[in-house]
Every structure is written in C-alpha cells, then in structure tokens.
C-alpha cells in the first residue's frame, strides 16, 4: 500500500543508522499503512473527526538532518512507545525526530530545559523526545508549540522518572488557528518520585493530547493538570490514563475548559486502580465554563477500581458564570463585559498559576487576556 507519506518515508529511512530503530520505524509505518488515521468509528475518537487533517497534503519538514545514535537505555525506551495506539502515533514513530535528554543522577537542574517547535505552511513535523530523569534528580522541562502557519504537528514525548526523582513538566500548545496538532505523552513514575505536569491548550483548529501516566513502584505521586481555552470553531480533545499498578501511590488530576462561540471540547479521563494497588489515593476533576449557547463539551471522567483499600474520587461540572459573582462586580461599578472577562480569567488562572516560570506565565497571562479582549488594568 502507498499513501502521501510513502516516498517521504523511504527518503527519511536513509538517514537512520541504528538497525533496531530502523526496523521499529518500518513496523510503525506498516501499521499506519494498514490502519490509516483514526475515524469517528473508533471509540476513542467518536467525538473528534480528524478528516480535515487526514485529507491534507503534507510535506514532512525535517528539523534535524540526521537521526542520532541511541544508547541502550534510550533505545529500550523508544521500543516501549505504544505506536499501535492509533495511526497518528504510528506515523510519529515512523518519522520521529528523536531528541534524547538525560537528567543526571542526584543533580538539580536550576534552569528549565526548553523545547520549542514550529512548522512552516503545509508541512508536518514529528518531534519525539526521550527523557530520563535519573534517580534523585530534579528538573523542569517545557514544551512549546507555536507558530502562525497552517501546519500539522504530530508530537510525542516519553518520560522515565526514576526513583526519588522530581520532574516538573509544562506543555503549551499555542499554534495558529489554522493548524492541526496531535500530541502523545507517556510517563513512567518510579519509587518515591514526583511527576508534576501542567498542559495548556489555546491554539490550533483541531488538537488532541493523549497523556498516559503509569506508576511502576510504591510511593510515587503525580499531578496531571490542564487548561483548554477555545473560541470560534476550535476543537480540543484530551484523553488521559493514570494507571495505579502498585500500592501506595497518589494521583491528582484537575482539568479546566473555557469554551466560547461554536467551539467544542472533549475530556476523557480514566484512572485505573489494579488489584495489587492497595493504598491508592486518586482524585480527578474536570470543570468547564461555557461562554456561549453554541459551545459544547463532552466530558467523561472514569474510575476503574479493582481494590477495596483505596481513596478515589472524580467529578465533572459544566456551567456558565455565576449570577451572584456577576452581580457583585457590577454592584462595584465594573461594566458587564469587564466583569464577565475577569471572572473568566479567574477561572482559568488557577491552572496558569501552577506554572513556576515567570516568563512563560506572563506569556500565557497575555494570551488569555488577549483572548478575552481585556486587561487587568481595564
């Protein structure tokens, strides 16, 4: 079988110099050939129609000219990537522009490690980050996806948080209103370690982020939080899996959505507590603010629990601005538009305030305020 990517894949394969990785890419591309992009007939994609993306003619944009030679640890990590998740993950694995990062054992990295990605008009990029936070290390990483082009970003990151390591992860997607974005995050959390993520989605006409976090040893803790802020006809889909496979781990998930105009959001969050995972403490929340009668959200937080010795809770809310809060601001002399915008800003700011890097937080504050056509001084 052939498709629009076949010839470009043959050319890209010539730069791969690791035999097992070459075979991995070939298997992934074969899977894509046989399965194509997911459609609304697939359960995990029934609310997200990727037809506009799949129908585009995309030229693969090369970020780095030559594939790196992977050491054994990174090679093993890459081979654990679940490229059979769907056609997008398979295509990423086939074209993956691999970046390898090691945070050295017992090291504190003061400055955040930043990755900036953007693509030109009518091009597709396939960044794939492999990151190992060694035992006892501490660091922050930042993924930024931006640009003004009509492009297709298909990104993936695999993270191994070893024992007693502490990793903070910020992911910001602010691509153009004409762009398409698909991202996959896979995280393994070790003994006594902390993974703290904040995911911000305000760009692209259609975007999807799958995030899977798996606890592999006791005493791990994970925060998986996010904000999607949509307008016009934007569509954003978040699918998360938090898998408690071992005892005495803690997970927190707090996602918020602000939807205006004819935008649509999807949140599907699953928390698994396996039979062996006694002492699990898992909380999951999805709150959505609809600013328009035409905006829509499909939310489905889920718990699957196979152990009695656990503390678990989940919930979802969908609503509009509180009349009492609006009345309070109006009674203090603020005009209706500013009152509405400040309440919306406050709703979103809970997630943005998690970002501990001032420059990025300022950028997001400005982006949110610009979206609301207001300012704090207003």
Secondary structure, DSSP 8 states (H G I E B T S, - for coil): ---TTHHHHHHHHTT---HHHHHHHHHHHHHHHHH-S--TTSGGGTT---HHHHTS--EE--SSSS-----HHHHHHHHT--GGG-HHHHHHHHH-EEEEEEE-TT-B--S-EEEEE---TTEEE-EEEEEEE-TT-EEEEEEEEE-SS--EEEEEEEEEE-TT-EEEEEEEEE--TT-EEEEEEEEEE-TT-EEEEEEEE---SEEEEEEEEEE-STT-EEEEEEEEEE-TT-EEEEEEEEEE-SSS-EEEEEEEEEE-TT-EEEEEEEEEE-TT-TTEEEEEEEEEEE-STT-EEEEEEEEEE--SSEEEEEEEEEE---HHHHHHHHHTT--HHHHHHHHHHHHHHHHHTT---HHHHHHHHHHHHHHTT--TT-
